[in-house]
Amino acid sequence: MGLIRLVNGVVQLYELILIARIFTSWVNADPYNPVVRWLYRLTEPVMRPFRGLLPPLGMIDFSPVLVFLAIEVARQLVVRFLLTVLV
């Protein structure tokens, strides 16, 4: 069960990083700030494939919503797999 906790913890941490990235886009943070650059480096490889799947509504990009859904589905699949293997 420790492995399942680890998976859940990593997913929660990544979701927090993703939320921080979304927040920085709302407040128009300095793109040269090291923290902002770090957030973008961690999230852009995951966000890029989802960008453009849904058209933006004005200035709102819905790719983070799709990323959250995909991450949650992946987390559930991994946890279910681990439960069948470990139990």
The first five atom37 places (N, CA, C, CB, O) and aatype in JSON, in Angstrom:
{
  "aatype": [12, 7, 10, 9, 1, 10, 19, 2, 7, 19, 19, 5, 10, 18, 6, 10, 9, 10, 9, 0, 1, 9, 13, 16, 15, 17, 19, 2, 0, 3, 14, 18, 2, 14, 19, 19, 1, 17, 10, 18, 1, 10, 16, 6, 14, 19, 12, 1, 14, 13, 1, 7, 10, 10, 14, 14, 10, 7, 12, 9, 3, 13, 15, 14, 19, 10, 19, 13, 10, 0, 9, 6, 19, 0, 1, 5, 10, 19, 19, 1, 13, 10, 10, 16, 19, 10, 19],
  "atom_mask": [
    [1, 1, 1, 1, 1],
    [1, 1, 1, 0, 1],
    [1, 1, 1, 1, 1],
    [1, 1, 1, 1, 1],
    [1, 1, 1, 1, 1],
    [1, 1, 1, 1, 1],
    [1, 1, 1, 1, 1],
    [1, 1, 1, 1, 1],
    [1, 1, 1, 0, 1],
    [1, 1, 1, 1, 1],
    [1, 1, 1, 1, 1],
    [1, 1, 1, 1, 1],
    [1, 1, 1, 1, 1],
    [1, 1, 1, 1, 1],
    [1, 1, 1, 1, 1],
    [1, 1, 1, 1, 1],
    [1, 1, 1, 1, 1],
    [1, 1, 1, 1, 1],
    [1, 1, 1, 1, 1],
    [1, 1, 1, 1, 1],
    [1, 1, 1, 1, 1],
    [1, 1, 1, 1, 1],
    [1, 1, 1, 1, 1],
    [1, 1, 1, 1, 1],
    [1, 1, 1, 1, 1],
    [1, 1, 1, 1, 1],
    [1, 1, 1, 1, 1],
    [1, 1, 1, 1, 1],
    [1, 1, 1, 1, 1],
    [1, 1, 1, 1, 1],
    [1, 1, 1, 1, 1],
    [1, 1, 1, 1, 1],
    [1, 1, 1, 1, 1],
    [1, 1, 1, 1, 1],
    [1, 1, 1, 1, 1],
    [1, 1, 1, 1, 1],
    [1, 1, 1, 1, 1],
    [1, 1, 1, 1, 1],
    [1, 1, 1, 1, 1],
    [1, 1, 1, 1, 1],
    [1, 1, 1, 1, 1],
    [1, 1, 1, 1, 1],
    [1, 1, 1, 1, 1],
    [1, 1, 1, 1, 1],
    [1, 1, 1, 1, 1],
    [1, 1, 1, 1, 1],
    [1, 1, 1, 1, 1],
    [1, 1, 1, 1, 1],
    [1, 1, 1, 1, 1],
    [1, 1, 1, 1, 1],
    [1, 1, 1, 1, 1],
    [1, 1, 1, 0, 1],
    [1, 1, 1, 1, 1],
    [1, 1, 1, 1, 1],
    [1, 1, 1, 1, 1],
    [1, 1, 1, 1, 1],
    [1, 1, 1, 1, 1],
    [1, 1, 1, 0, 1],
    [1, 1, 1, 1, 1],
    [1, 1, 1, 1, 1],
    [1, 1, 1, 1, 1],
    [1, 1, 1, 1, 1],
    [1, 1, 1, 1, 1],
    [1, 1, 1, 1, 1],
    [1, 1, 1, 1, 1],
    [1, 1, 1, 1, 1],
    [1, 1, 1, 1, 1],
    [1, 1, 1, 1, 1],
    [1, 1, 1, 1, 1],
    [1, 1, 1, 1, 1],
    [1, 1, 1, 1, 1],
    [1, 1, 1, 1, 1],
    [1, 1, 1, 1, 1],
    [1, 1, 1, 1, 1],
    [1, 1, 1, 1, 1],
    [1, 1, 1, 1, 1],
    [1, 1, 1, 1, 1],
    [1, 1, 1, 1, 1],
    [1, 1, 1, 1, 1],
    [1, 1, 1, 1, 1],
    [1, 1, 1, 1, 1],
    [1, 1, 1, 1, 1],
    [1, 1, 1, 1, 1],
    [1, 1, 1, 1, 1],
    [1, 1, 1, 1, 1],
    [1, 1, 1, 1, 1],
    [1, 1, 1, 1, 1]
  ],
  "atom_positions": [
    [[0.81, -1.2, 0.0], [0.0, 0.0, 0.0], [0.86, 1.27, 0.0], [-0.93, 0.0, 1.2], [0.38, 2.35, -0.35]],
    [[2.12, 1.14, 0.38], [3.01, 2.29, 0.37], [3.24, 2.81, -1.04], [0.0, 0.0, 0.0], [3.39, 4.01, -1.25]],
    [[3.26, 1.9, -2.01], [3.45, 2.3, -3.4], [2.25, 3.1, -3.91], [3.68, 1.06, -4.29], [2.41, 4.05, -4.67]],
    [[1.07, 2.71, -3.47], [-0.14, 3.44, -3.86], [-0.12, 4.84, -3.25], [-1.42, 2.69, -3.4], [-0.49, 5.82, -3.91]],
    [[0.32, 4.95, -2.0], [0.45, 6.27, -1.38], [1.46, 7.13, -2.14], [0.88, 6.14, 0.09], [1.24, 8.33, -2.32]],
    [[2.54, 6.52, -2.57], [3.55, 7.25, -3.33], [2.97, 7.77, -4.64], [4.77, 6.35, -3.61], [3.19, 8.93, -5.0]],
    [[2.24, 6.93, -5.35], [1.61, 7.34, -6.61], [0.65, 8.5, -6.36], [0.86, 6.15, -7.27], [0.68, 9.5, -7.07]],
    [[-0.2, 8.36, -5.34], [-1.14, 9.42, -5.02], [-0.43, 10.71, -4.63], [-2.07, 8.98, -3.89], [-0.85, 11.79, -5.03]],
    [[0.64, 10.6, -3.87], [1.4, 11.78, -3.45], [2.05, 12.49, -4.62], [0.0, 0.0, 0.0], [2.04, 13.72, -4.7]],
    [[2.63, 11.72, -5.54], [3.28, 12.32, -6.71], [2.24, 13.02, -7.58], [4.03, 11.23, -7.54], [2.48, 14.12, -8.09]],
    [[1.08, 12.39, -7.75], [0.02, 13.0, -8.56], [-0.47, 14.29, -7.9], [-1.15, 12.01, -8.76], [-0.68, 15.29, -8.58]],
    [[-0.67, 14.25, -6.59], [-1.12, 15.46, -5.89], [-0.09, 16.58, -5.99], [-1.41, 15.15, -4.41], [-0.45, 17.74, -6.18]],
    [[1.17, 16.25, -5.87], [2.22, 17.25, -6.0], [2.22, 17.86, -7.4], [3.6, 16.63, -5.68], [2.34, 19.07, -7.55]],
    [[2.09, 17.02, -8.41], [2.07, 17.54, -9.78], [0.83, 18.41, -10.02], [2.1, 16.39, -10.8], [0.91, 19.42, -10.71]],
    [[-0.29, 18.02, -9.43], [-1.5, 18.84, -9.57], [-1.3, 20.21, -8.92], [-2.71, 18.13, -8.95], [-1.78, 21.21, -9.45]],
    [[-0.62, 20.26, -7.79], [-0.32, 21.55, -7.15], [0.59, 22.4, -8.03], [0.33, 21.33, -5.77], [0.4, 23.61, -8.14]],
    [[1.57, 21.76, -8.64], [2.47, 22.48, -9.55], [1.68, 23.02, -10.74], [3.61, 21.56, -10.04], [1.91, 24.14, -11.19]],
    [[0.75, 22.22, -11.24], [-0.09, 22.65, -12.36], [-0.98, 23.83, -11.95], [-0.96, 21.48, -12.86], [-1.16, 24.77, -12.73]],
    [[-1.53, 23.78, -10.75], [-2.35, 24.89, -10.25], [-1.5, 26.15, -10.13], [-2.98, 24.54, -8.88], [-1.96, 27.24, -10.47]],
    [[-0.28, 26.02, -9.66], [0.62, 27.17, -9.55], [0.9, 27.75, -10.94], [1.94, 26.78, -8.85], [0.96, 28.97, -11.11]],
    [[1.08, 26.89, -11.91], [1.33, 27.36, -13.29], [0.12, 28.11, -13.82], [1.66, 26.17, -14.22], [0.26, 29.16, -14.45]],
    [[-1.08, 27.59, -13.56], [-2.3, 28.26, -14.0], [-2.4, 29.63, -13.33], [-3.56, 27.4, -13.66], [-2.73, 30.62, -13.98]],
    [[-2.11, 29.68, -12.04], [-2.17, 30.95, -11.31], [-1.2, 31.97, -11.89], [-1.87, 30.71, -9.82], [-1.53, 33.14, -12.03]],
    [[0.01, 31.52, -12.23], [0.98, 32.47, -12.79], [0.51, 33.04, -14.13], [2.34, 31.79, -12.97], [0.84, 34.17, -14.47]],
    [[-0.26, 32.26, -14.88], [-0.77, 32.79, -16.14], [-1.88, 33.81, -15.9], [-1.29, 31.65, -17.03], [-2.06, 34.73, -16.7]],
    [[-2.62, 33.66, -14.82], [-3.69, 34.61, -14.51], [-3.13, 35.95, -14.04], [-4.61, 34.04, -13.44], [-3.68, 37.01, -14.37]],
    [[-2.05, 35.91, -13.26], [-1.51, 37.16, -12.7], [-0.44, 37.78, -13.6], [-0.92, 36.9, -11.31], [0.19, 38.77, -13.23]],
    [[-0.25, 37.19, -14.76], [0.73, 37.71, -15.73], [2.12, 37.82, -15.1], [0.28, 39.08, -16.26], [2.75, 38.88, -15.13]],
    [[2.58, 36.71, -14.54], [3.89, 36.67, -13.88], [5.02, 36.85, -14.89], [4.07, 35.35, -13.11], [4.87, 36.56, -16.07]],
    [[6.13, 37.34, -14.4], [7.32, 37.57, -15.23], [7.82, 36.23, -15.78], [8.44, 38.28, -14.41], [8.2, 35.36, -15.0]],
    [[7.82, 36.04, -17.1], [8.25, 34.76, -17.67], [9.73, 34.47, -17.46], [7.95, 34.74, -19.14], [10.17, 33.34, -17.68]],
    [[10.51, 35.46, -17.04], [11.94, 35.24, -16.79], [12.23, 34.93, -15.33], [12.72, 36.46, -17.22], [13.38, 34.67, -14.96]],
    [[11.19, 34.96, -14.5], [11.36, 34.6, -13.1], [11.73, 33.12, -13.02], [10.06, 34.9, -12.28], [11.09, 32.3, -13.68]],
    [[12.75, 32.76, -12.24], [13.18, 31.35, -12.18], [12.08, 30.39, -11.73], [14.35, 31.22, -11.24], [12.01, 29.26, -12.22]],
    [[11.22, 30.82, -10.82], [10.14, 29.94, -10.36], [9.13, 29.71, -11.48], [9.43, 30.54, -9.11], [8.69, 28.59, -11.71]],
    [[8.79, 30.77, -12.18], [7.84, 30.66, -13.29], [8.43, 29.77, -14.39], [7.49, 32.06, -13.86], [7.72, 28.94, -14.95]],
    [[9.7, 29.95, -14.69], [10.35, 29.11, -15.71], [10.35, 27.64, -15.29], [11.8, 29.59, -15.95], [10.13, 26.75, -16.11]],
    [[10.6, 27.38, -14.01], [10.6, 26.02, -13.48], [9.2, 25.4, -13.62], [11.04, 26.0, -12.0], [9.07, 24.25, -14.04]],
    [[8.16, 26.18, -13.27], [6.79, 25.68, -13.39], [6.47, 25.33, -14.84], [5.79, 26.72, -12.86], [5.86, 24.3, -15.12]],
    [[6.88, 26.19, -15.76], [6.62, 25.94, -17.17], [7.39, 24.73, -17.68], [6.97, 27.17, -18.01], [6.86, 23.94, -18.46]],
    [[8.64, 24.57, -17.24], [9.44, 23.4, -17.66], [8.81, 22.1, -17.18], [10.87, 23.51, -17.12], [8.87, 21.08, -17.88]],
    [[8.2, 22.12, -16.0], [7.59, 20.9, -15.47], [6.23, 20.6, -16.09], [7.45, 21.01, -13.97], [5.84, 19.43, -16.18]],
    [[5.51, 21.61, -16.5], [4.14, 21.4, -16.95], [3.95, 21.44, -18.47], [3.26, 22.41, -16.34], [3.04, 20.8, -18.99]],
    [[4.79, 22.16, -19.17], [4.58, 22.33, -20.61], [4.63, 21.02, -21.4], [5.63, 23.28, -21.16], [3.83, 20.84, -22.31]],
    [[5.54, 20.09, -21.09], [5.52, 18.82, -21.85], [4.21, 18.05, -21.72], [6.66, 17.94, -21.39], [3.82, 17.32, -22.63]],
    [[3.53, 18.21, -20.6], [2.24, 17.53, -20.41], [1.11, 18.36, -21.03], [1.96, 17.29, -18.91], [0.18, 17.79, -21.61]],
    [[1.19, 19.67, -20.92], [0.11, 20.53, -21.42], [0.1, 20.62, -22.95], [0.25, 21.93, -20.83], [-0.97, 20.72, -23.55]],
    [[1.26, 20.6, -23.57], [1.37, 20.83, -25.02], [0.46, 19.91, -25.85], [2.8, 20.63, -25.45], [-0.23, 20.41, -26.74]],
    [[0.42, 18.59, -25.59], [-0.44, 17.74, -26.43], [-1.93, 18.05, -26.28], [-0.2, 16.29, -26.09], [-2.72, 17.75, -27.18]],
    [[-2.33, 18.64, -25.15], [-3.74, 18.91, -24.91], [-4.17, 20.28, -25.44], [-4.03, 18.82, -23.44], [-5.36, 20.54, -25.62]],
    [[-3.2, 21.15, -25.68], [-3.51, 22.49, -26.17], [-4.07, 22.38, -27.58], [-2.25, 23.41, -26.13], [-3.48, 21.71, -28.43]],
    [[-5.17, 23.01, -27.81], [-5.79, 22.98, -29.13], [-6.85, 21.9, -29.29], [0.0, 0.0, 0.0], [-7.57, 21.9, -30.28]],
    [[-6.95, 20.97, -28.33], [-8.01, 19.96, -28.43], [-9.38, 20.58, -28.21], [-7.77, 18.84, -27.41], [-10.36, 20.18, -28.84]],
    [[-9.43, 21.57, -27.32], [-10.65, 22.35, -27.12], [-10.34, 23.79, -27.52], [-11.16, 22.26, -25.64], [-9.3, 24.32, -27.15]],
    [[-11.23, 24.42, -28.25], [-10.96, 25.81, -28.63], [-11.02, 26.72, -27.4], [-11.96, 26.29, -29.69], [-11.84, 26.5, -26.51]],
    [[-10.16, 27.72, -27.34], [-10.2, 28.64, -26.2], [-11.48, 29.47, -26.24], [-8.97, 29.57, -26.2], [-12.02, 29.78, -27.3]],
    [[-11.95, 29.81, -25.06], [-13.13, 30.66, -24.93], [-12.64, 32.04, -24.51], [-14.18, 30.07, -23.9], [-12.44, 32.3, -23.32]],
    [[-12.45, 32.9, -25.47], [-11.85, 34.21, -25.18], [-10.39, 34.0, -24.81], [0.0, 0.0, 0.0], [-9.61, 33.47, -25.6]],
    [[-10.03, 34.41, -23.61], [-8.66, 34.27, -23.12], [-8.46, 33.0, -22.29], [-8.27, 35.48, -22.3], [-7.37, 32.78, -21.76]],
    [[-9.49, 32.17, -22.17], [-9.42, 30.99, -21.31], [-8.98, 29.77, -22.11], [-10.79, 30.72, -20.63], [-9.6, 29.41, -23.11]],
    [[-7.9, 29.15, -21.65], [-7.37, 27.93, -22.26], [-7.86, 26.75, -21.42], [-5.8, 27.96, -22.34], [-7.61, 26.69, -20.22]],
    [[-8.56, 25.82, -22.05], [-9.12, 24.69, -21.33], [-8.19, 23.48, -21.27], [-10.41, 24.29, -21.96], [-8.57, 22.44, -20.73]],
    [[-6.99, 23.59, -21.81], [-6.07, 22.45, -21.77], [-5.75, 22.0, -20.34], [-4.79, 22.8, -22.49], [-5.58, 20.8, -20.13]],
    [[-5.64, 22.89, -19.34], [-5.4, 22.39, -17.98], [-6.53, 21.48, -17.47], [-5.23, 23.55, -17.03], [-6.27, 20.54, -16.72]],
    [[-7.76, 21.76, -17.86], [-8.87, 20.91, -17.44], [-8.69, 19.51, -18.01], [-10.24, 21.51, -17.9], [-8.87, 18.51, -17.31]],
    [[-8.32, 19.44, -19.28], [-8.07, 18.13, -19.9], [-6.89, 17.42, -19.26], [-7.83, 18.3, -21.4], [-6.91, 16.2, -19.09]],
    [[-5.87, 18.18, -18.89], [-4.71, 17.59, -18.23], [-5.11, 17.01, -16.88], [-3.58, 18.64, -18.04], [-4.72, 15.9, -16.54]],
    [[-5.9, 17.76, -16.1], [-6.36, 17.25, -14.81], [-7.17, 15.97, -14.99], [-7.2, 18.31, -14.09], [-6.99, 15.01, -14.23]],
    [[-8.05, 15.94, -15.98], [-8.84, 14.73, -16.23], [-7.95, 13.56, -16.62], [-9.88, 14.99, -17.33], [-8.12, 12.45, -16.12]],
    [[-7.0, 13.79, -17.5], [-6.1, 12.73, -17.95], [-5.24, 12.21, -16.8], [-5.2, 13.22, -19.08], [-5.03, 11.0, -16.66]],
    [[-4.75, 13.12, -15.97], [-3.93, 12.71, -14.82], [-4.76, 11.87, -13.85], [-3.35, 13.94, -14.09], [-4.28, 10.87, -13.33]],
    [[-6.0, 12.28, -13.62], [-6.85, 11.53, -12.7], [-7.17, 10.14, -13.25], [-8.15, 12.3, -12.43], [-7.15, 9.17, -12.5]],
    [[-7.47, 10.05, -14.53], [-7.73, 8.74, -15.13], [-6.49, 7.86, -15.04], [-8.18, 8.89, -16.61], [-6.59, 6.68, -14.69]],
    [[-5.34, 8.41, -15.34], [-4.09, 7.65, -15.26], [-3.82, 7.2, -13.83], [-2.91, 8.48, -15.78], [-3.39, 6.07, -13.6]],
    [[-4.06, 8.08, -12.86], [-3.84, 7.73, -11.46], [-4.75, 6.57, -11.05], [-4.1, 8.95, -10.55], [-4.3, 5.62, -10.41]],
    [[-6.02, 6.65, -11.43], [-6.95, 5.58, -11.07], [-6.56, 4.26, -11.72], [-8.37, 5.97, -11.48], [-6.65, 3.21, -11.08]],
    [[-6.13, 4.3, -12.97], [-5.71, 3.07, -13.64], [-4.48, 2.46, -12.97], [-5.41, 3.34, -15.12], [-4.42, 1.24, -12.77]],
    [[-3.52, 3.29, -12.62], [-2.3, 2.79, -11.96], [-2.64, 2.22, -10.59], [-1.26, 3.92, -11.82], [-2.14, 1.15, -10.23]],
    [[-3.48, 2.91, -9.82], [-3.84, 2.42, -8.49], [-4.6, 1.11, -8.59], [-4.68, 3.47, -7.73], [-4.33, 0.18, -7.82]],
    [[-5.53, 1.01, -9.52], [-6.27, -0.26, -9.68], [-5.34, -1.39, -10.09], [-7.39, -0.1, -10.73], [-5.46, -2.51, -9.6]],
    [[-4.41, -1.1, -10.98], [-3.43, -2.11, -11.38], [-2.6, -2.55, -10.19], [-2.52, -1.57, -12.5], [-2.4, -3.75, -9.98]],
    [[-2.12, -1.59, -9.41], [-1.32, -1.93, -8.23], [-2.12, -2.73, -7.21], [-0.76, -0.67, -7.59], [-1.58, -3.63, -6.57]],
    [[-3.38, -2.4, -7.06], [-4.22, -3.15, -6.12], [-4.38, -4.61, -6.57], [-5.61, -2.5, -6.0], [-4.38, -5.51, -5.73]],
    [[-4.5, -4.84, -7.86], [-4.64, -6.22, -8.33], [-3.31, -6.98, -8.23], [-5.15, -6.25, -9.78], [-3.31, -8.18, -7.98]],
    [[-2.21, -6.28, -8.42], [-0.9, -6.94, -8.37], [-0.45, -7.17, -6.94], [0.14, -6.11, -9.12], [0.1, -8.22, -6.61]],
    [[-0.67, -6.18, -6.08], [-0.15, -6.25, -4.72], [-1.03, -7.03, -3.76], [0.04, -4.87, -4.19], [-0.56, -7.48, -2.72]],
    [[-2.3, -7.2, -4.09], [-3.21, -7.88, -3.16], [-3.38, -9.32, -3.51], [-4.57, -7.21, -3.14], [-4.11, -10.04, -2.84]]
  ]
}
